[in-house]
Amino acid sequence: VRMVKYAHQHQYVPISRAYKAIFNKDPKASVLTIKLLSQDGEDPIEVRAKGSTTIKKLMAAFANQRGIDQNTLKIMFDGERLAAESTLSAAGVEDGDTLDVMMEQLGG
């Protein structure tokens, strides 16, 4: 197996793996930089995550950063609510995209 230094991971990996990550742009292997924009007007939070990261994990990170309960959050992308168990790649989120974070409102 031929090895190549893969700059992104700072290690030697099989050339086939590096080629796949670079040229096929496997969404689960690539790291995305996305912004989480809150409805409260505070500055957006920029996060780096893999395409295989779940929406639930993003909600937990946002809630931890802001000191709020993650169960009160929902994340929207292109006007659609994203399921907590969905992944970024399954939702079609790409590098540089912005996700809207909303507080759920109860009542009638």
C-alpha positions as CSV (number, residue, x, y, z in Angstrom):
1,V,0.0,0.0,0.0
2,R,1.4,3.4,-1.0
3,M,1.3,6.0,1.7
4,V,1.0,9.8,1.4
5,K,1.2,12.5,4.0
6,Y,-2.4,13.8,4.3
7,A,-2.0,17.4,5.4
8,H,-5.5,17.7,6.9
9,Q,-4.8,15.0,9.5
10,H,-1.0,15.6,9.7
11,Q,-0.3,11.9,9.4
12,Y,0.5,9.3,6.8
13,V,-2.5,7.5,5.4
14,P,-3.1,5.1,2.5
15,I,-3.2,7.1,-0.8
16,S,-6.6,5.7,-1.6
17,R,-8.1,7.1,1.6
18,A,-6.5,10.5,1.0
19,Y,-7.7,10.5,-2.6
20,K,-11.2,9.7,-1.6
21,A,-11.3,12.4,1.1
22,I,-9.9,15.0,-1.2
23,F,-11.4,14.3,-4.6
24,N,-14.6,12.4,-3.9
25,K,-15.5,14.8,-1.1
26,D,-17.0,12.1,1.0
27,P,-19.4,14.2,3.2
28,K,-18.7,12.1,6.3
29,A,-15.0,12.5,6.0
30,S,-14.9,16.3,5.3
31,V,-15.0,18.9,8.1
32,L,-17.5,21.6,7.6
33,T,-17.4,25.1,9.1
34,I,-21.0,26.2,9.8
35,K,-22.6,29.1,11.8
36,L,-25.3,28.6,14.3
37,L,-27.4,31.8,14.3
38,S,-29.7,32.4,17.3
39,Q,-33.0,34.3,17.1
40,D,-32.0,36.3,20.2
41,G,-29.7,38.6,18.1
42,E,-26.5,37.5,19.7
43,D,-23.4,36.9,17.6
44,P,-23.5,33.6,15.7
45,I,-21.4,30.7,17.0
46,E,-19.1,29.2,14.4
47,V,-18.5,25.4,14.7
48,R,-16.4,22.9,12.8
49,A,-18.1,19.5,12.5
50,K,-18.0,16.4,10.3
51,G,-20.9,15.6,8.0
52,S,-21.7,12.6,10.2
53,T,-22.3,14.9,13.2
54,T,-25.9,14.7,14.4
55,I,-28.1,17.8,14.9
56,K,-28.6,16.7,18.5
57,K,-24.9,17.1,19.1
58,L,-25.0,20.7,17.6
59,M,-27.9,21.5,19.8
60,A,-25.9,20.3,22.9
61,A,-22.9,22.4,21.9
62,F,-25.0,25.5,21.3
63,A,-26.9,25.0,24.6
64,N,-23.7,24.5,26.5
65,Q,-22.2,27.7,25.0
66,R,-25.2,29.8,25.9
67,G,-26.0,28.1,29.2
68,I,-29.6,27.0,28.2
69,D,-31.5,23.7,28.1
70,Q,-30.9,21.9,24.8
71,N,-34.4,20.4,25.0
72,T,-35.8,23.9,24.3
73,L,-34.0,24.3,21.0
74,K,-34.8,23.4,17.4
75,I,-32.5,23.9,14.4
76,M,-33.8,25.1,11.1
77,F,-32.1,24.9,7.7
78,D,-33.6,26.4,4.5
79,G,-36.9,26.9,6.3
80,E,-37.2,23.2,7.4
81,R,-36.8,21.9,10.9
82,L,-34.0,19.4,11.2
83,A,-34.6,16.1,13.1
84,A,-32.4,15.7,16.2
85,E,-31.1,12.3,15.0
86,S,-30.4,13.6,11.4
87,T,-26.8,14.2,10.3
88,L,-25.4,17.3,8.7
89,S,-24.7,15.5,5.4
90,A,-28.2,13.9,5.4
91,A,-29.7,17.4,5.8
92,G,-27.7,18.7,2.9
93,V,-25.6,21.1,5.0
94,E,-22.5,22.2,3.2
95,D,-19.3,24.1,4.3
96,G,-20.1,27.7,5.0
97,D,-23.9,27.3,5.6
98,T,-25.8,29.0,8.4
99,L,-28.3,27.1,10.6
100,D,-31.0,29.0,12.5
101,V,-31.4,28.0,16.2
102,M,-34.8,28.7,17.6
103,M,-36.3,28.4,21.1
104,E,-39.3,26.2,21.1
105,Q,-42.4,28.0,22.3
106,L,-45.1,26.2,24.1
107,G,-48.7,27.3,24.5
108,G,-51.6,28.1,22.3
